[in-house]
Amino acid sequence: MMKNPIAKQVKHLILCLIAIALMAFPASAAGVRGKITSIDSGSISGWAWNPDNTNDVQNVEIHIFQAGKAEPIQYLHVTADKYREDLVADLKDGWHGFRAEVNWSQFNCSDFKVKAYVVKDGSYYLLGDAVSYSRTSGSSSKAPASSVKPAAQPAAQVTMVQPPSSAPTGASPQLVPISNTETPLGIFSISGYCGCDACGSGTGLTYSGVIAQANHTIAADLSILPLGSKVRVGNVIYTVEDMGSGIQGKMLDIYYNSHEEAMAHGRTQQEAYLVQ
Ligand SMILES: [Zn+2]
């Protein structure tokens, strides 16, 4: 006994179409919305939120490109949890802004392209369109005028208000609070080194020119973490003062006073945090 086989086929077809539509629009499936709203001489601002859950704070990864190049020259990590009054009307509450500080003068080029992604469960969701920025003219191609901003307000008046920091200032050294000033960088492959000939130059001098110090000096891929970056691993906040030909991408090399200690570190996989 066949029971209306055509209706069954139509139902199957509809389910297939829904599945295809969901695959074609992953950003919609993840429920993430947002965009870059302004770029100026010192920062990149925007917003990101999940309309299905306004308490879901979005982790935003900003990629800065030299104009015309495919590989980013810098990655910045921020959380979209800053209050922006201009978001209140459209996003129910205003706590979905993000702002990343940028030192444009560190780059050799003057024309840039910037993309922002929400990183969720290992997937990247592009927020809005790529925005161009010129360091010389100080202008961005796409005006910050956005759907969430009343048209009457000029773009330059986008104001950022920092939420009050809840991080205790006198915290015990064992507990390093994840505060607004720390940004998770992801899991890094971390090794140890010392000043000996086998580990490095044998001079004890870092690439930055200062003398390496234990519990302080760390070597990183300078295209991701420029010299001077403060990086917390475990309970120690290190300063990027060195580099290494083998230290590329999500890798760090921690300086130790002796070769024994450096070798004892071995290779670990640990979360690293950018401290600002
Ligand atoms: Zn050594």
Residues whose N, C-alpha, C, O or C-beta is under 5 A from the ligand:
A	BS01	ZN	Y193 C194 G195 C196 C199 H259
